[in-house]
């Protein structure tokens, strides 16, 4: 079983910017409803507040093995440390009047385990049917017959428009601080 999900191994391959997110700046978020770990459906296009949507491939679970070769896939490892970094930054994001959601292609049931285990104060959104991923042409990869979103973060304006894209995200443990630094320089 995987150990130390909250720590990254050394010498992970660094993801490169392959241009797969260049088309996202200034795009409007489509009116797609996504199930959340709070038991409600969220439409990001209608949130009247600046929103950080961090997308991640797969949160590891202590009771399950990670996919074969996971640590060799650039940008795959680090979902738990990234979630914990956003958890630690949650209050600061609230002070910046910014809502935060995590998004993956795992089911809501799978994600609820992570929310409980990691004590996340924000909701995770499931794009298990790939509706948002396909509508925005988000970069993905496939492993063990799963289609997973590459690690990226979208900052949405209160008008549902993408105002900033962070891609690729590395290292994931420092990413929440990177987002806060950017938001601090962009007052509402």
C-alpha positions in Angstrom: 0.0 0.0 0.0 1.2 3.5 -0.6 3.0 5.3 2.2 3.7 8.9 2.8 1.1 10.3 0.5 1.7 13.6 2.2 5.4 13.6 1.1 6.8 13.7 -2.4 9.6 11.4 -3.4 12.8 13.0 -4.6 13.6 13.3 -8.3 10.1 13.4 -9.6 9.9 14.2 -13.3 9.0 17.9 -13.8 6.1 18.5 -16.2 6.7 20.8 -19.1 4.4 23.4 -20.6 3.1 21.7 -23.8 0.8 24.6 -24.6 -2.3 22.5 -23.8 -3.8 25.3 -21.7 -2.9 28.3 -23.9 -6.5 28.5 -25.3 -8.1 28.9 -21.8 -7.4 32.6 -20.9 -10.5 34.7 -21.2 -12.8 31.7 -21.9 -16.1 31.7 -20.2 -16.8 28.7 -18.0 -19.7 26.6 -19.6 -22.9 26.2 -17.5 -22.2 22.6 -16.4 -23.3 21.3 -13.0 -20.7 19.2 -11.2 -21.5 17.1 -8.1 -19.6 18.2 -5.0 -18.5 16.4 -1.9 -21.0 18.5 0.1 -23.9 16.7 -1.7 -24.9 19.5 -4.0 -24.4 20.4 -7.6 -22.1 23.3 -8.4 -22.2 25.4 -11.6 -19.0 27.4 -11.7 -20.4 29.7 -14.4 -22.9 31.2 -11.9 -20.7 31.8 -8.9 -20.6 35.5 -8.3 -17.2 35.5 -6.6 -13.6 35.0 -7.7 -12.9 31.3 -7.6 -9.8 29.1 -7.7 -10.4 25.8 -9.4 -7.4 23.5 -8.9 -7.6 20.4 -11.1 -5.6 17.4 -10.1 -5.2 13.8 -11.5 -6.0 11.5 -8.6 -5.9 11.6 -4.8 -4.1 8.6 -3.5 -5.7 6.6 -0.7 -3.8 4.8 2.1 -5.8 1.6 1.4 -5.2 1.5 -2.3 -2.1 1.2 -4.5 -1.3 4.1 -6.8 -1.4 3.2 -10.5 1.7 1.4 -11.9 4.5 3.9 -12.7 2.6 6.8 -11.1 5.8 8.5 -9.9 7.3 8.4 -13.4 4.4 10.4 -14.9 5.4 14.1 -15.0 3.0 16.0 -12.7 1.0 13.0 -11.5 2.3 12.7 -7.9 1.4 15.3 -5.3 -2.4 15.5 -5.2 -2.5 15.0 -1.4 0.2 17.6 -0.7 -1.5 20.1 -3.0 -4.9 19.6 -1.3 -3.2 20.1 2.1 -1.5 23.2 0.9 -4.9 24.7 -0.2 -6.3 23.6 3.1 -3.6 25.5 4.9 -4.2 28.5 2.7 -8.0 28.4 3.0 -8.3 31.3 5.5 -6.0 33.5 3.4 -8.1 32.7 0.3 -11.2 33.7 2.2 -9.6 37.0 3.2 -8.9 37.6 -0.5 -12.6 37.0 -1.1 -11.8 33.9 -3.2 -13.6 30.6 -3.1 -11.7 27.4 -3.8 -12.7 24.0 -5.2 -10.7 21.0 -6.2 -11.6 19.1 -9.3 -10.8 15.6 -10.5 -12.3 12.9 -12.6 -12.8 10.6 -9.6 -16.3 9.9 -8.4 -17.8 12.0 -5.5 -17.7 8.9 -3.3 -14.0 8.5 -3.9 -13.4 12.2 -3.3 -15.4 12.2 0.0 -12.8 9.9 1.5 -10.1 12.5 0.8 -12.2 15.4 2.2 -12.7 13.5 5.4 -9.2 12.1 5.8 -7.5 15.4 5.0 -10.0 17.6 6.8 -10.5 19.8 3.7 -12.6 22.9 4.4 -13.6 23.2 0.8 -15.5 21.0 -1.6 -14.1 18.7 -4.3 -16.0 18.6 -7.6 -16.3 15.4 -9.6 -16.0 15.5 -13.4 -16.3 11.8 -13.7 -18.2 12.1 -16.9 -15.6 14.5 -18.3 -18.2 17.2 -19.1 -16.2 20.2 -18.1 -12.9 18.6 -19.1 -14.2 18.1 -22.7 -16.0 21.4 -22.9 -12.8 23.3 -22.0 -10.5 20.9 -23.7 -8.5 20.5 -20.5 -5.3 18.4 -20.9 -5.6 14.8 -19.8 -3.6 11.6 -19.7 -4.7 7.9 -19.4 -3.4 5.4 -16.9 -5.0 2.1 -15.8 -8.0 2.8 -18.1 -8.7 6.0 -16.3 -8.7 9.4 -18.0 -7.2 11.9 -15.6 -6.9 15.7 -15.8 -3.4 17.0 -15.7 -2.5 19.3 -12.8 -3.6 22.9 -13.5 -5.4 25.7 -11.8 -7.9 28.1 -13.2 -8.7 31.4 -11.5 -12.3 32.5 -12.5 -13.6 36.0 -12.2 -16.9 36.7 -10.6 -18.3 36.7 -14.2 -17.3 33.1 -14.8 -14.4 34.0 -17.1 -11.0 32.4 -16.8 -8.6 35.2 -15.8 -5.5 33.2 -15.0 -4.2 29.7 -15.8 -1.4 28.0 -13.9 0.0 25.2 -16.0 1.9 23.1 -15.5 1.8 23.1 -11.7 5.1 22.1 -10.0 5.9 21.6 -7.3 2.4 21.0 -6.0 3.3 21.6 -2.4 4.0 25.3 -3.1 1.3 25.9 -5.5 -1.3 27.4 -3.1 1.3 30.0 -2.1 1.9 30.8 -5.8 -1.9 31.3 -6.3 -2.1 33.6 -3.2 0.8 35.7 -4.4 -0.9 36.2 -7.8 -4.3 36.9 -6.2 -2.7 39.4 -3.8 -1.4 41.4 -6.8 -4.9 41.4 -8.5 -7.4 43.1 -6.2 -11.0 42.7 -7.0 
